[in-house]
Amino acid sequence: MMEHIPMDYEAISYERSGAVAVIVQNRPDKRNAQDQRMLTEIEHALGEATRDADVRVIVIGGAGDHFSAGHDLKEGEMKRSNFSVEERWAYEERHYYGLCLRIWDCPKPTIARIQGACVAGAFMMANMCDLIVAAEDAYFADPVVHSMGAAAVEVLVHPWVMGLRRAKEMLFTGERMTAAEAREIGLVNRLVPRAELDEATMALALRIAEAPPFGIRLTKRSLNNGQDLAGFRAALEAHFTAHELSHFTREVGETMARGLGKAVDHGKRVISG
């Protein structure tokens, strides 16, 4: 976890409500696209909540109409276009892969509170949380293979949260999954009307916070260890290598040569079907 250094948040908000810490991605005009500043601030806030003995549950949400549209490609890909293999690996290991594992390994229960778009990088981050509460207007998608030619996102959590065949369908087609379908297959824990999302998420968080915190911590540790014994972490490590390699393929090179804007627009069309 990051060293305890005070930070003035610009891309997120952070507040405590009793025993619940709420981290909110706060770039609604950008559909909460995750730039480097936002990801660094989420990491910092997660550390603050983890260290705070009065916090028992952590909620991660998004301001406005969407949870998040995923990585800020205009900021990120333009910045990384001239990176060497080593530089890209270090950047994505820290800000994408590393942050997701910090959420997964957080000793306190985490809840993703999702409305609107939850796409690509945002999808992988949300699924590293222990639970998901979604509004009826939420949808999930990972169009990275179609739009960029890369091997999905950095953390291939998909088959672990939705099953292998459904994960393949999402990745191979790039099509969106509705909140209702996500609830049916167990990807989402609770599905509520948009107007009730904040209240329902907080009610769940407060209910969990009533339990003895060390008992919850040990239970989460055992459940996550079970996933690791089944190969979870080893599979994520293997895919991260494949993802990094895919950035330097001919297909990705051709996609970038046609222009990032075209790739983004194609991704939007794929999601919309």
For each residue, the residues with C-beta under 8 A, 3 or more apart:
1: 46 47 50 51 102
2: 5 43 44 47
3:
4: 47 48 51
5: 2 44
6:
7: 41 44
8:
9: 12 13 14 26 41 44 45
10: 37 41
11: 25 26 27 35 37 38 41
12: 9 23 24 25 26 38 41 42 45
13: 9 22 23 24 26 63
14: 9 21 22 23 24 45 48 49
15: 21 22
16: 20 21 22 52 54 55
17: 20 22 202
18: 206 209
19: 54 55 56 57 206 209
20: 16 17 55 56 57 58 59 202 205 206 209
21: 14 15 16 45 48 49 52 55 57 58 59
22: 13 14 15 16 17 58 59 61
23: 12 13 14 42 45 46 49 58 59 60 61
24: 12 13 14 60 61 62 63
25: 11 12 32 34 38 42 60 61 62 63 67 68
26: 9 11 12 13 32 62 63
27: 11 30 31 32 33 35 38 63
28: 31 32 62 63 64 65 66
29: 64
30: 27 33 69 72
31: 27 28 64 65 66 68 69 116 117
32: 25 26 27 28 38 62 63 64 66 67 68 69 122
33: 27 30 68 69 70 71 72 73 75
34: 25 38 39 68 70 71 72 121 122 125
35: 11 27 38 39 72 75 76
36: 39 40 75 76 79 95
37: 10 11 40 41
38: 11 12 25 27 32 34 35 41 42 72
39: 34 35 36 42 43 95 96 99
40: 36 37 43 44 95
41: 7 9 10 11 12 37 38 44 45
42: 12 23 25 38 39 45 46 60 99
43: 2 39 40 46 47 99 102
44: 2 5 7 9 40 41 47 48
45: 9 12 14 21 23 41 42 48 49
46: 1 23 42 43 49 50 58 99 102 103 106
47: 1 2 4 43 44 50 51
48: 4 14 21 44 45 51 52
49: 14 21 23 45 46 52 55 58 108
50: 1 46 47 55 58 106 107 108
51: 1 4 47 48
52: 16 21 48 49 55
53:
54: 16 19
55: 16 19 20 21 49 50 52 58 108
56: 19 20 108 109 208 209 213 216
57: 19 20 21 108 109 110 111 205 206 208 209
58: 20 21 22 23 46 49 50 55 106 108 109 110 111
59: 20 21 22 23 110 111 112 113 201 202 205
60: 23 24 25 42 103 110 111 112 113 125 126 129
61: 22 23 24 25 67 112 113 114 198 201
62: 24 25 26 28 32 66 67 68 113 114 115 116 122
63: 13 24 25 26 27 28 32
64: 28 29 31 32 116
65: 28 31 115 116
66: 28 31 32 62 69 115 116 117 118
67: 25 32 61 62 112 113 114 115 116 117 118 122 126 138
68: 25 31 32 33 34 62 117 118 119 121 122 125
69: 30 31 32 33 66 117 119 120 122
70: 33 34 73 119 120 121 122 123 153
71: 33 34 76 96 120 121
72: 30 33 34 35 38 75 76
73: 33 70 76 77 260 263 264
74: 77 78 260 264
75: 33 35 36 72 78 79
76: 35 36 71 72 73 79 80
77: 73 74 80 81 256 260
78: 74 75 81 260
79: 36 75 76 83
80: 76 77 83 87 88 91
81: 77 78 256
82:
83: 79 80 87 88 91
84: 87 88
85: 88 89 244 248
86: 89 90
87: 80 83 84 90 91
88: 80 83 84 85 91 92 244 247
89: 85 86 92 93 244
90: 86 87 93 94
91: 80 83 87 88 94 95
92: 88 89 95 96 97 154 240 243 244
93: 89 90 96 97 98 240
94: 90 91 97 98 99
95: 36 39 40 91 92 98 99
96: 39 71 92 93 99 100 121 124 153 154 155
97: 92 93 94 100 101 154 155 236 240
98: 93 94 95 101 102
99: 39 42 43 46 94 95 96 102 103 125
100: 96 97 103 104 124 125 128 154 155 157
101: 97 98 104 105 128 155 236
102: 1 43 46 98 99 105 106
103: 46 60 99 100 106 110 125 128 129
104: 100 101 128 224
105: 101 102 224
106: 46 50 58 102 103 110
107: 50 217 220 221
108: 49 50 55 56 57 58 213 216 217
109: 56 57 58 130 131 205 208 216 220
110: 57 58 59 60 103 106 128 129 130 131
111: 57 58 59 60 129 130 131 132 133 201 204 205
112: 59 60 61 67 118 125 126 127 129 131 132 133
113: 59 60 61 62 67 133 197 198 201
114: 61 62 67 118 126 132 133 134 135 138 179 188
115: 62 65 66 67 134 135 137 138 194 197
116: 31 62 64 65 66 67 135 137 138 139
117: 31 66 67 68 69 122 138 139 141
118: 66 67 68 112 114 122 123 126 134 138 139 140 141
119: 68 69 70 122 123 140 141 142 143 271
120: 69 70 71 123 124 141 142 143 144 153
121: 34 68 70 71 96 124 125 153 154
122: 32 34 62 67 68 69 70 117 118 119 125 126
123: 70 118 119 120 126 127 140 141 142 153 158
124: 96 100 120 121 127 128 142 153 154 155 156 157 158
125: 34 60 68 99 100 103 112 121 122 128 129
126: 60 67 112 114 118 122 123 129 132
127: 112 123 124 132 157 158 160 161 187
128: 100 101 103 104 110 124 125 155 157
129: 60 103 110 111 112 125 126 132
130: 109 110 111 220
131: 109 110 111 112 189 190 204
132: 111 112 114 126 127 129 182 187 188 189 190
133: 111 112 113 114 188 189 190 191 192 197 200 201 204
134: 114 115 118 138 179 182 183 188 190 191 192 197
135: 114 115 116 138 179 191 192 193 194 197
136: 179 180 191 192 193 194
137: 115 116 179 194
138: 67 114 115 116 117 118 134 135 178 179 182 188
139: 116 117 118 176 177 178 179 271
140: 118 119 123 170 176 177 179 182 187
141: 117 118 119 120 123 170 174 175 176 177 271
142: 119 120 123 124 145 152 153 158 170 171 174
143: 119 120 146 147 174 266 267 268 270 271
144: 120 147 148 150 151 152 153 174 267
145: 142 148 149 150 151 152 171 172 174
146: 143 173 174 266 267 270
147: 143 144 174 255 263 264 266 267 270
148: 144 145 252 255 263 267
149: 145 246 249 251 252 254 255
150: 144 145 243 246 247 252
151: 144 145 239 242 243 245 246
152: 142 144 145 156 158 171 239 243
153: 70 96 120 121 123 124 142 144 156 243
154: 92 96 97 100 121 124 240 243
155: 96 97 100 101 124 128 236 239 240
156: 124 152 153 159 235 236 239 243
157: 100 124 127 128 160 161 236
158: 123 124 127 142 152 161 162 167 170 171
159: 156 162 163 164 167 168
160: 127 157 227 232 235
161: 127 157 158 186 187
162: 158 159 166 167 170 182 185 186 187
163: 159 166 167 185
164: 159 167 168
165: 168 169
166: 162 163 169 170 185
167: 158 159 162 163 164 170 171
168: 159 164 165 171 172
169: 165 166 172 173 175
170: 140 141 142 158 162 166 167 173 174 175 177
171: 142 145 152 158 167 168 174
172: 145 168 169
173: 146 169 170 270
174: 141 142 143 144 145 146 147 170 171 267 270 271
175: 141 169 170 270 271 273
176: 139 140 141 271 272 273
177: 139 140 141 170 181 182 187
178: 138 139 181 182
179: 114 134 135 136 137 138 139 140 182 183 188 191
180: 136 183 184 191
181: 177 178 184 185
182: 132 134 138 140 162 177 178 179 185 187 188 191
183: 134 179 180 186 187 188 190 191
184: 180 181
185: 162 163 166 181 182
186: 161 162 183
187: 127 132 140 161 162 177 182 183
188: 114 132 133 134 138 179 182 183 191
189: 131 132 133 204
190: 131 132 133 134 183 200 204
191: 133 134 135 136 179 180 182 183 188
192: 133 134 135 136 196 197 200
193: 135 136 196 197
194: 115 135 136 137 197
195:
196: 192 193 199 200
197: 113 115 133 134 135 192 193 194 200 201
198: 61 113 201 202
199: 196 202 203
200: 133 190 192 196 197 203 204
201: 59 61 111 113 133 197 198 204 205
202: 17 20 59 198 199 205 206
203: 199 200 206 207
204: 111 131 133 189 190 200 201 207 208
205: 20 57 59 109 111 201 202 208 209
206: 18 19 20 57 202 203 209 210
207: 203 204 210
208: 56 57 109 204 205 211 216
209: 18 19 20 56 57 205 206
210: 206 207
211: 208 215 216
212: 215 216
213: 56 108 216 217
214: 217 218
215: 211 212 218 219
216: 56 108 109 208 211 212 213 219 220
217: 107 108 213 214 220 221
218: 214 215 221 222
219: 215 216 222 223
220: 107 109 130 216 217 223 224
221: 107 217 218 224 225
222: 218 219 225 226
223: 219 220 226 227
224: 104 105 220 221 227 228 232
225: 221 222 228 229
226: 222 223 229 230
227: 160 223 224 230 232 233
228: 224 225 231 232 233 234
229: 225 226
230: 226 227
231: 228 234 235
232: 160 224 227 228 235 236
233: 227 228 236 237
234: 228 231 237 238
235: 156 160 231 232 238 239
236: 97 101 155 156 157 232 233 239 240
237: 233 234 240 241
238: 234 235 241 242
239: 151 152 155 156 235 236 242 243
240: 92 93 97 154 155 236 237 243 244
241: 237 238 244 245
242: 151 238 239 245 246
243: 92 150 151 152 153 154 156 239 240 246 247
244: 85 88 89 92 240 241 247
245: 151 241 242 248 249
246: 149 150 151 242 243 249 252
247: 88 150 243 244 252
248: 85 245 252 253
249: 149 245 246 252 253
250: 253 254
251: 149 254 255
252: 148 149 150 246 247 248 249 255 256
253: 248 249 250 256 257
254: 149 250 251 257 258
255: 147 148 149 251 252 258 263
256: 77 81 252 253 259 260 263
257: 253 254
258: 254 255 262 263
259: 256 262 263
260: 73 74 77 78 256 263 264
261: 264 265
262: 258 259 265 266
263: 73 147 148 255 256 258 259 260 266 267
264: 73 74 147 260 261 267 268
265: 261 262 268 269
266: 143 146 147 262 263 269 270
267: 143 144 146 147 148 174 263 264 270 271
268: 143 264 265 271 272
269: 265 266 272
270: 143 146 147 173 174 175 266 267 273
271: 119 139 141 143 174 175 176 267 268
272: 176 268 269
273: 175 176 270
